[in-house]
């Protein structure tokens, strides 16, 4: 009799855990399939102040059943009162169990030429999804963009 109850209990726990994972994965999917606005800061000794800044827009995100996703990333770099833009396709993975995503460029759609001493790098984002102290009402993604030997501090918010 006790054995039967233990088996039923373990079946219930397994089914309940699977339900939680599905709900969590759906919520991550719903969250990620938005338009995201953000920015990045990188070290650049040739720039005034020693830093350069990028603006990001991530949109057209589609999350698939295997937790992979695709989307479009627009980058804007402002230099000497001029905006330089690049748009790339991105491809990545969602890791719902620890609320993080990783994605990289997967082909350039369009790109402005940058002045000498600058070049666009291949983006490799590693971001954590959550609510952060500086904007607790919005969901955000924070982390880094590994760009060659450099690391760019990156942040995205679900509102401009």
KAGI-V590334 format. One record per residue. N is the residue number from 1. RES is the residue in one letter. PHI is phi in degrees with one decimal (none if undefined). PSI is psi in radians with two decimals (none if undefined). OMEGA is omega in whole degrees, 0 to 359 (NA if undefined). Layout:
n = [N/N]
res = [RES/RES]
phi = [PHI/PHI]
psi = [PSI/PSI]
omega = [OMEGA/OMEGA]
This chain:
n = [1/2/3/4/5/6/7/8/9/10/11/12/13/14/15/16/17/18/19/20/21/22/23/24/25/26/27/28/29/30/31/32/33/34/35/36/37/38/39/40/41/42/43/44/45/46/47/48/49/50/51/52/53/54/55/56/57/58/59/60/61/62/63/64/65/66/67/68/69/70/71/72/73/74/75/76/77/78/79/80/81/82/83/84/85/86/87/88/89/90/91/92/93/94/95/96/97/98/99/100/101/102/103/104/105/106/107/108/109/110/111/112/113/114/115/116/117/118/119/120/121/122/123/124/125/126/127/128/129/130/131/132/133/134/135/136/137/138/139/140/141/142/143/144/145/146/147/148/149/150/151/152/153/154/155/156/157/158/159/160]
res = [X/X/X/X/X/X/X/X/X/X/X/X/X/X/X/X/X/X/X/X/X/X/X/X/X/X/X/X/X/X/X/X/X/X/X/X/X/X/X/X/X/X/X/X/X/X/X/X/X/X/X/X/X/X/X/X/X/X/X/X/X/X/X/X/X/X/X/X/X/X/X/X/X/X/X/X/X/X/X/X/X/X/X/X/X/X/X/X/X/X/X/X/X/X/X/X/X/X/X/X/X/X/X/X/X/X/X/X/X/X/X/X/X/X/X/X/X/X/X/X/X/X/X/X/X/X/X/X/X/X/X/X/X/X/X/X/X/X/X/X/X/X/X/X/X/X/X/X/X/X/X/X/X/X/X/X/X/X/X/X]
phi = [none/-63.9/-59.3/-62.3/-65.8/-64.3/-63.0/-60.2/-62.1/-66.1/-62.0/-59.7/-60.9/-63.5/-63.7/-63.3/-63.8/-63.9/-59.3/-62.2/-63.5/-64.3/-61.2/-64.2/-64.5/-63.6/-66.7/-64.0/-61.4/-61.4/-67.8/-71.7/-81.8/-122.3/-93.2/-116.6/-119.8/-163.1/-157.5/-142.0/-127.1/-135.9/-77.0/-153.6/-62.9/-81.8/-98.2/-59.9/86.6/82.4/-133.6/-118.3/-130.0/-120.1/-106.0/-122.3/-138.5/-111.7/-149.9/64.9/-74.8/-127.6/-97.7/-99.4/-59.0/-87.9/69.6/-85.6/-151.1/-130.3/-174.1/-127.2/-118.1/-104.8/-120.0/-128.4/-120.3/-98.7/-144.2/51.0/65.8/-124.5/-95.7/-110.8/-125.7/-144.1/-124.0/-129.1/-78.8/-126.2/-141.4/-161.9/-134.7/-104.5/-119.2/-61.9/-63.4/-127.8/51.0/-137.2/-134.9/-135.7/-153.1/-137.2/-61.2/-138.2/116.5/-89.5/-89.2/-158.1/-160.0/-82.7/-76.1/-93.2/-62.4/-56.5/77.9/-130.7/-154.2/-74.5/-108.3/-79.4/-75.0/-140.2/-88.8/-131.2/-127.9/-103.9/-98.4/176.2/-104.8/-111.0/-56.1/-74.4/-147.6/-66.5/-82.0/-114.3/-85.7/-134.4/-131.9/-130.0/165.4/-131.1/-119.4/-78.1/-123.6/63.1/-85.2/-95.4/-128.4/-102.0/-70.0/-126.3/-148.1/-127.2/-125.5/-87.3/-146.8/-68.2]
psi = [-0.83/-0.67/-0.75/-0.76/-0.69/-0.73/-0.82/-0.71/-0.82/-0.66/-0.77/-0.83/-0.76/-0.81/-0.72/-0.73/-0.72/-0.74/-0.75/-0.74/-0.73/-0.81/-0.76/-0.74/-0.70/-0.72/-0.67/-0.72/-0.84/-0.69/-0.79/-0.52/0.89/3.11/2.29/2.42/2.45/-2.91/2.91/2.63/2.33/2.71/2.35/1.74/-0.39/-0.10/2.61/2.28/-0.19/0.06/2.64/2.74/2.46/2.55/2.47/2.59/2.10/2.15/3.05/0.47/2.33/2.07/2.30/2.93/-0.49/0.21/0.25/2.85/2.80/2.81/-2.96/2.34/2.18/2.32/2.44/2.25/2.12/2.23/2.21/0.85/0.30/2.42/2.28/2.36/2.62/2.44/2.25/2.68/2.52/2.70/2.40/-2.89/2.57/2.40/1.49/-0.52/-0.49/0.42/0.90/2.79/2.73/2.38/2.73/2.85/2.53/0.81/2.37/2.26/-0.77/2.72/2.32/2.60/2.39/2.68/2.87/2.72/-0.04/2.62/2.67/2.46/2.90/2.08/2.42/1.60/2.45/1.82/2.56/2.36/2.35/-2.99/2.20/2.68/-0.60/-0.35/1.22/-0.31/-0.24/2.64/2.41/2.98/2.20/2.59/-2.45/2.76/1.88/2.02/1.58/-2.19/-0.17/2.80/2.15/2.22/2.17/2.55/2.41/2.52/2.74/0.25/2.53/none]
omega = [179/179/180/180/178/178/178/180/181/176/178/181/180/179/179/179/178/177/179/179/180/179/181/179/178/182/177/178/180/180/186/183/176/169/183/177/182/181/179/179/180/177/177/185/181/178/176/182/176/181/172/183/177/170/181/168/179/184/180/183/175/178/183/184/180/180/169/177/175/178/180/179/172/177/175/177/181/180/179/177/177/177/175/185/173/177/180/166/177/179/182/181/175/176/187/184/177/173/178/176/172/175/183/174/178/179/180/177/177/183/171/173/178/176/180/184/179/174/175/178/175/182/174/185/175/190/174/179/178/173/186/186/184/177/187/180/182/173/181/174/180/176/183/172/178/187/185/179/183/175/181/174/185/178/176/174/182/175/182/NA]
